[in-house]
Amino acid sequence: MPEGAVLAEVTGGPVTSNLNLHGRLVPYEIVCPGERGTLEAEFRITLDDLFLVHDPEDDRLVLRSARWAVR
């Protein structure tokens, strides 16, 4: 895992998907449109906070958080 990386699950309520029909695996969650999230605000990441950056060294896309300036 890259240094400073934040692991987060994608939310999905039982009405819209079965993505999270299990116990919490990581401390953060990415909250999808129409969802409220299940964690306190400091542990929620909204889609409007995320953006993609091309990493030319590894030739891959990296998902970044504007709020934390980390991957």
C-alpha positions in Angstrom: 0.0 0.0 0.0 1.4 3.4 -0.9 2.5 5.6 2.0 -0.3 7.9 3.2 -3.0 5.8 1.4 -6.5 5.8 2.8 -8.6 2.7 2.4 -12.3 3.2 2.0 -15.4 1.2 1.1 -18.0 2.3 -1.3 -21.4 2.8 0.4 -24.5 1.0 -1.0 -27.6 0.6 1.0 -29.6 -2.6 0.9 -32.3 -0.9 -1.2 -29.8 0.0 -4.0 -27.1 -2.8 -3.7 -25.7 -5.5 -1.6 -22.1 -3.9 -1.5 -21.9 -3.6 2.3 -23.8 -6.6 3.6 -20.9 -7.4 5.9 -19.1 -5.9 8.9 -16.8 -2.8 8.6 -13.5 -3.8 6.9 -11.8 -0.4 6.7 -12.1 2.9 8.7 -13.4 5.1 5.8 -16.3 5.1 3.4 -16.9 6.7 0.0 -20.5 7.9 0.1 -22.4 7.5 -3.2 -25.1 10.0 -4.4 -28.4 9.3 -2.7 -26.6 7.6 0.3 -26.1 9.1 3.7 -23.2 7.0 4.9 -23.0 5.0 8.1 -19.9 6.6 9.7 -19.3 9.9 11.4 -18.5 12.8 9.0 -14.8 12.7 9.6 -14.7 9.1 8.2 -16.9 9.8 5.2 -15.5 10.8 1.7 -17.9 12.3 -0.7 -17.6 11.9 -4.5 -17.1 15.6 -5.0 -14.0 15.4 -2.9 -12.3 12.8 -5.2 -10.5 13.3 -8.4 -8.2 11.1 -10.7 -4.6 11.9 -11.5 -2.4 10.1 -14.0 0.8 8.8 -12.4 3.3 8.8 -15.3 6.0 7.0 -13.4 3.8 3.9 -12.9 1.4 4.7 -15.8 -1.7 4.3 -13.7 -4.6 6.4 -12.4 -4.6 7.4 -8.8 -7.7 8.4 -6.9 -7.0 11.5 -4.7 -8.9 13.3 -2.0 -8.9 17.1 -2.2 -9.6 17.3 1.5 -6.6 15.2 2.6 -4.4 15.6 -0.5 -3.6 11.9 -0.3 -4.4 8.7 -2.3 
